[in-house]
Each structure stands twice: as C-alpha cells, then as structure tokens.
Amino acid sequence: MPQLTREDIQRLIEERQARGALELYLKGADLSGVDLSGLDLHNARLRTANLSTSDLHEVNLSGADLVEADLSLCDLRKADLYQANLTGANLTGANLTFAHLAQADLTAALMHEANLTFADARRANFTLADLSRGNLREAKLQGARLDDADMTGARLQGTLMPNGTKHE
C-alpha cells in the first residue's frame, strides 16, 4: 500500500462520516512520519499499520485496532487510546505523556524507553509487555495488569500502582 498523507486520511474520515460507518479500515497502511495530530480515528482498524515517527498527539484512537502496529518513536501526547487494542504493538521510544490508556490492551507490547509520564492507564493490560527503561512517573496504573511485564529500569516515582499504593 502506498504511503498515505494527512489529506488522504481526512478524506477517508469525511467519507466514513457521510455514509455513517463506524470504522475506518487502514489495515497495513503506511502512515510513517505523517502528522495526524488531533484527528478522530476512533474505532479505526490499523492492524499491522506503520505509524513510526508519526505525530499523533491529541488524536482520538479510542477503540482502535492497533494489533502489531508500529508506533515506535510516535508523539502520542494526550492521545485518547481508551479501550484500544495494542496487542503486540511496537511503542519503543513513544511519547505517551498524559495519554489516556484506560482499559487498553497492551499485551506483549514493546514499550522499551516509552514515556508514560502522567498517563492514565487504569485497568489497562500490560501482561508480557516490555516497559524496560520506561518513564512511568506519576502514571495511574490502578487495576492494571502487569503479569510478567518487564519493568527493568523503569522510573516509577509517584506512580499509582495497580493495588492503589503510590510508588515513592
């Protein structure tokens, strides 16, 4: 699939709205390096899409299918990823500061050196995720699942842990 532009995506969003469709199908799309900031991509099907180095700050990806998508080095500041499926996604080095990740599925996600400062990840699933050397300072992880997650070298100062305690 050829690389898509912001204008292509905006046109597809408008078409989706015009026909009353709930989903936007972009499986395997190449959106690497594209500025998609602020767009409404809720329920988008982006399975295996390449979004590496894209500007996704303040984008609405709630309910999106991002299974095995490449989101490495993405700017996801203040992004809405509520109930998004990020199973096996690559978020290495991504900036998720103030992102809304509540109830997101991040099973086996690669999040090495990701920045989740002030992220809201309540009831998110990080089972088998690689959070090594990540920055989770002041993140909200109440009720989150961290079974077998790799948190080696992660910064956790002020993080609200799954059991509700604050990490000092």
Secondary structure, 3 states (H helix, E strand, C coil): CCECCHHHHHHHHHHHHHCCCCCCECCCCECCCCECCCCECCCCECCCCECCCCECCCCECCCCECCCCECCCCECCCCECCCCECCCCECCCCECCCCECCCCECCCCECCCCECCCCECCCCECCCCECCCCECCCCECCCCECCCCECCCCECCCCECCCCCECC
